[in-house]
Amino acid sequence: MLDPQHLGFRGSISSLIALGRIPLASEVPIWTLLGCIVSSQVFPNDIRLDGVGVGVGGVLRAFDWWAALQCMLVTWGTNVAINFGNEYFDWDLDHPGQVEAIKRDVEARRARGGAAGTAAGSSPQPDGVDASEEEKKENEKIMGNTTRIIHDGTFPKYVSLLCCAFWQLSLVGLILFSRSTDPALHTSVDPGSHWRSGYGGSPFRGLALHIGIICTLLSHSYVGPPLRLHYNGFGELVSALFLSPVAFVFGLVGHYTAVSGRAATWHDLVRATPKTSSSGFALDRQMWLLVGAFYTFEQARIFVMHVNDIEADRRGGKHTFVSRVGHTAARNLYVCFNLASLLLFTAFTASLVLPLTTMTLHPALRPFSAQKIPGMMLRAAGGVPLAGSAAKFFSIIWLVGLVVILAYSIPICAITIKSLTAEIPNNEKGKKGKSEPAARIPDVPIGKCAMLVSFQMLGTAAFLCLTSLLASFAGTFVETRTGGVVAI
């Protein structure tokens, strides 16, 4: 059934934005931004600070916002391109459901038109007659912001594929332009000609470029051929890996590559230590704890996102991981991955706090002091180590930030678990929720829960960016006021 929408220019743009889920794609670049912020703090760089110390000015100076913006544009644009591509390759599966929704909207619109005609003493306009300006505005408001425009005849389905290609090719152009201005890649480029003295390096070299290419190819295979990962039970696992942990690591290595002028390698990421890395880039155990916490946190959300589609996916032959394991296992996995994330965040917090309490620890715990496990996070702008009061202020702010995240995550998890339990077929006890504790938890439809946990992840990424900046500002300010290091 076709029911083309009468969209103006603004309505068409709004529909294309909705088709690519462009606003919802903002989570991934924020994780990338967090990686860039942390990278500017934990790694040394070759930026000339022109006498600026490691206080507030030094923190801002060590952060290359142009390199960060490039990294964010790549992760954001790739995510948008994938959304457009998924609509094209999912068209056959989604079309029957979209047709039913279109029929309901047509009937509702005719009913409204009939009622209006009766009230006015006239009959509704016949099919084929142009709607009035008021009807067009109402049509845009009701239907303009949905993803059904490639199912109702407004646009052919290949429009989504063209949008996918446009976004991805634009990113290729950005990468090529960035590399063409890098003095390390082109000797003809004058390092001093960059509009910001000491900057000008491209983030798209070495490991960062490899991560970008691999993630782009695998992400387009989420629904697209030949792998069609989401149809074969691997989509949820791959998407959780790429959405936050890999985006965070991409920001780390991309920013480091741009400001240091040295390209990291896979060996640096996987096997090297900060002391043995050939490029100077490496992650210690503390940083891997943080990456693991991001992954488990994201994986829990992904399970929730696909529970509502279990029945439709099974009918359409889409063998997703969640549709294979079922409602009960999906709920249990959501609980387990949230607990794993809590444990990893706790271990990360302990790695920040325990080294500062070495003198008051029992002798059996002193091997976990800073001398044994030097944490990368306890550093100021440009990789300057923090100690004493500066390190304590830094750690306290991180601790407060993680406690705030825990405070709003617990009720969200409780609401989501209740909703997931209610979705389990033939589970009357879960649907009724008669117990006293369950009665205090709001009843939220699973579709709303998916939106809730998405905003939870988006808010967490943004709040961690703020926490990281505040901790760095506080630590470096105390360092300079107490007579610590004043220049990089």
Secondary structure, 3 states (H helix, E strand, C coil): CCCCCCCCHHHHHHHHHHHCCCHHHHHHHHHHHHHHHHHHHHCCCCCCCCCCCCCHHHHHHHCCHHHHHHHHHHHHHHHHHHHHHHHHHCHHHHHHHHHHHHHHHHHHHHHHHHHHHHHHCCCCCCCCCCCCHHHHHHHHHHHCCCCHHHCCCCCCCHHHHHHHHHHHHHHHHHHHHHHHCCCCCCCCCCHHHCCCCCCCCCCCCHHHHHHHHHHHHHHHCCCCCCCCHHHHCCHHHHHHHHHHHHHHHHHHHHHHHHHHCCCCCHHHHHCCCCCCCCCCCCCCHHHHHHHHHHHHHHHHHHHHHHHCCHHHHHHCCCCCHHHHHHHHHHHHHHHHHHHHHHHHHHHHHHHHHHHHHHHHCCHHHHHHCCCCCCCCCCECHHHCECCHHHHHHHHHHHHHHHHHHHHHHHHHHHHHHHHHHHHCCCCHHHHHCCCHHHHCCCCCCHHHHHHHHHHHHHHHHHHHHHHHHHHHHHHHHHHHHCCCCCCC
